[in-house]
Amino acid sequence: MGQGRMGQGRMGQGRMGRSDVRPAQVVRRAAEYLERHGVESSVPTAERLLSHVLGTDRAGIYAREGLTSQEAKLFGRALCRRCVGEPLQHVTGDQGFRRIVLRVRPGVFVPRPETEILVGAVMDELASVADPLVVDVATGSGAVALAIKDELPEATMFATDLSPEAVELARENALSLGLPVTVLEGDLLEPLPADLRGRLDAVVGNPPYVAEEARDTLPADVLAEPPLSVFGGIEIYERLFAQAVDWLAPGGIVAVEIEETAAGVVAKAAAREGFEGSTMRRDLTGRDRVLVARRPHP
Ligand SMILES: C[S@@+](CC[C@H](N)C(=O)[O-])C[C@H]1O[C@@H](n2cnc3c(N)ncnc32)[C@H](O)[C@@H]1O
């Protein structure tokens, strides 16, 4: 972005080296700039980037008198990064999820709002289970495991991921949030310690499930994610159900995020491994989002 548009040049300096331009006007100009570069949700994006630069929340932006030249420069740079297609969360380095804020970075999947439904389903299912033992497979940044631990502190949480970058980030997030979750590298449930076999109350996961053939239809923010975190299909669910049978306690559940059109196929895969009573959770638009299936009691 040219300094002449958003920088100090056009703003004029007031007291204390701050621009006289009111925050609402800064946001409006920035949103117009973002729109001209084809960025959607331009006002919330401008607000999020400005609150990141100012180290404040949305209300804090509008309480400010103006931007210093340094803040204006940093804001201009952040807008530029977003305008050339960098995902918003990579520019800010964080993403809110349920009640927590996770550190995110390129190379590890950015948690999406729809995955909060998965956490909600697990919270409901575990409401009557004392001190549950839970594993989040395909944990990425650790979002699901850490949100469950945050909302259900008595749970003992494990998390796994095949990607070393994801494992490193999930461990960092666990440490910085002060939420004890054991993060292990490997395929689905394989890295778990053997003494957990037959004892888990829940296996939870948002595995990669987008068909490779759908690549051309994906939005830019999904294409910016590592392919290992996006592309997959029924095979990963089949393997997960087959493994989970051995690790779950009788009555334990598998809860997985699914693509809206895959509900029937994933439910059949669960039934083939002996799981019972598959139920679906829908998102606000009525699309199937989460499947919950139970390992029967003998
Ligand atoms: C869609 S992302 C979900 C990340 C996180 N759970 C979330 O919802 O934000 C899928 C994750 O699965 C991981 N993954 C892919 N194949 C895997 C496997 N066989 N076992 C464990 N993790 C795997 C990827 O590295 C990626 O972090």
The ligand as an SDF file (V2000), in Angstrom:
LIG
                    3D

 27 29  0  0  0  0  0  0  0  0999 V2000
   -7.9830  -30.5200    8.8800 C   0  0  0  0  0  0  0  0  0  0  0  0
   -6.4990  -30.4860    9.8470 S   0  0  0  0  0  0  0  0  0  0  0  0
   -7.2320  -30.3530   11.4660 C   0  0  0  0  0  0  0  0  0  0  0  0
   -6.3750  -29.7110   12.4980 C   0  0  0  0  0  0  0  0  0  0  0  0
   -7.1120  -29.3950   13.8110 C   0  0  0  0  0  0  0  0  0  0  0  0
   -7.7150  -30.5710   14.3950 N   0  0  0  0  0  0  0  0  0  0  0  0
   -8.1690  -28.3490   13.5720 C   0  0  0  0  0  0  0  0  0  0  0  0
   -9.3500  -28.6990   13.4980 O   0  0  0  0  0  0  0  0  0  0  0  0
   -7.8040  -27.1780   13.4420 O   0  0  0  0  0  0  0  0  0  0  0  0
   -5.9900  -32.1520    9.7470 C   0  0  0  0  0  0  0  0  0  0  0  0
   -4.6970  -32.5160   10.4810 C   0  0  0  0  0  0  0  0  0  0  0  0
   -4.4930  -33.9220   10.3190 O   0  0  0  0  0  0  0  0  0  0  0  0
   -3.1160  -34.1960   10.2560 C   0  0  0  0  0  0  0  0  0  0  0  0
   -2.9980  -35.5480    9.6950 N   0  0  0  0  0  0  0  0  0  0  0  0
   -3.1070  -35.9380    8.4150 C   0  0  0  0  0  0  0  0  0  0  0  0
   -3.0290  -37.2880    8.3210 N   0  0  0  0  0  0  0  0  0  0  0  0
   -2.8800  -37.7480    9.5820 C   0  0  0  0  0  0  0  0  0  0  0  0
   -2.7360  -39.0600   10.1530 C   0  0  0  0  0  0  0  0  0  0  0  0
   -2.7520  -40.1520    9.3840 N   0  0  0  0  0  0  0  0  0  0  0  0
   -2.5840  -39.1650   11.4930 N   0  0  0  0  0  0  0  0  0  0  0  0
   -2.5610  -38.0630   12.2820 C   0  0  0  0  0  0  0  0  0  0  0  0
   -2.6920  -36.7980   11.8040 N   0  0  0  0  0  0  0  0  0  0  0  0
   -2.8380  -36.6540   10.4660 C   0  0  0  0  0  0  0  0  0  0  0  0
   -2.5610  -33.0440    9.4630 C   0  0  0  0  0  0  0  0  0  0  0  0
   -1.1780  -32.8880    9.6800 O   0  0  0  0  0  0  0  0  0  0  0  0
   -3.4000  -31.8800   10.0200 C   0  0  0  0  0  0  0  0  0  0  0  0
   -2.7440  -31.2620   11.0970 O   0  0  0  0  0  0  0  0  0  0  0  0
  1  2  1  0
  2  3  1  0
  2 10  1  0
  3  4  1  0
  4  5  1  0
  5  6  1  0
  5  7  1  0
  7  8  2  0
  7  9  1  0
 10 11  1  0
 11 12  1  0
 11 26  1  0
 12 13  1  0
 13 14  1  0
 13 24  1  0
 14 15  1  0
 14 23  1  0
 15 16  2  0
 16 17  1  0
 17 18  1  0
 17 23  2  0
 18 19  1  0
 18 20  2  0
 20 21  1  0
 21 22  2  0
 22 23  1  0
 24 25  1  0
 24 26  1  0
 26 27  1  0
M  CHG  2   2   1   9  -1
M  END
$$$$
